[in-house]
Amino acid sequence: MSLVPMQFRLTSSRLKSGVIDEISGHGVKAAVDGHIVAVGNDKLMKQMKISYVPCHSMGTILHVAVDGRYAGHIVISDVIKPHTRQAIAALKRNGIKQTVMLTGDTRRTAENIAKDVGVDQVYSELLPADKVNKVEQLLARKGEKEKLAFVGDGINDAPVLTRADIGIAMGAMGSDAAIEAADVVLMDDDPLQIANAILLSRKCLRIVYENIVFALGIKFLCLGLRAVGIANMWFAIFADVGVMILAILNAIRALYAPSVSIKKDSRKMVLQPQSE
């Protein structure tokens, strides 16, 4: 169903250059075929002193006005990414203490989504600058050894990705600004990959520490035995080349790091950790 007459439909070829006015946190106004078309939220309608019809549907409400007259509204509903609930559960099982959602959506929409996916805390109706302020508050509250990670994919998330201890961008659908600002880029938009990345990183760090301890231990043992006249040339070769080979073989275990996958049965989706 069209909200405005056919002759007012927006196309890039009919927008006049230099007459597009974007109002941060409110909406946008543009001149189309000599008519002023405004699209935005309740704040924009109030700013333009246009009487509008409140909408209580779930989703983002965009009111449309033409030449100062209210034409109708559009409801845009976000689609929750597959496996989001399972991803939140996997993060909590892997030691994530608290999950927080920062969004520009309305309070009602944000709270319903947070409840549905299992997010602990939600802040809604935030502008890009408000998200940065909230992250600053969260950083001030966290412990000295705790880290704050932020996951985002939009251009408005770039400042927050830069400020967080760890910025994670969803690369497949993410904006260039978010990808450049992030510390980690996931090329798969499946949020379950965040939990997998944590498991993989822990496995790699454990292998690195094992290799360091093993290599130094053999080196010091070789030096000690040589000092008392026990170690010979072959022992020194093993301490050098042999330790290197064993360290490489141990590092191959990272290819078989545990991960979280979704196993579908006849009743529900369940988390299935893959063994090494």
Protein Blocks (a to p, Z undefined) as FASTA:
>chain_A
ZZbdfklpccfklpcghiaccdehibccddeehiacddddfklmmmnopacdddfbecjd
ddddeehiafbdcdddddddehklmmmmmmmmnopabdcdddfbdfklmmmmmmmnopab
dcehiafklmmmmmmmmmmmpcfkbccddddfbfklmmmmmmpmbdcddfklmcfklmmm
pmbdcfbfbfklmmmmmmmmmmmmmmmmmmmmmmmmmmmmmmmmmmnomacfklmmmmmm
mmmmmmmmmmmmmmmgccddddddfkbccdddddZZ
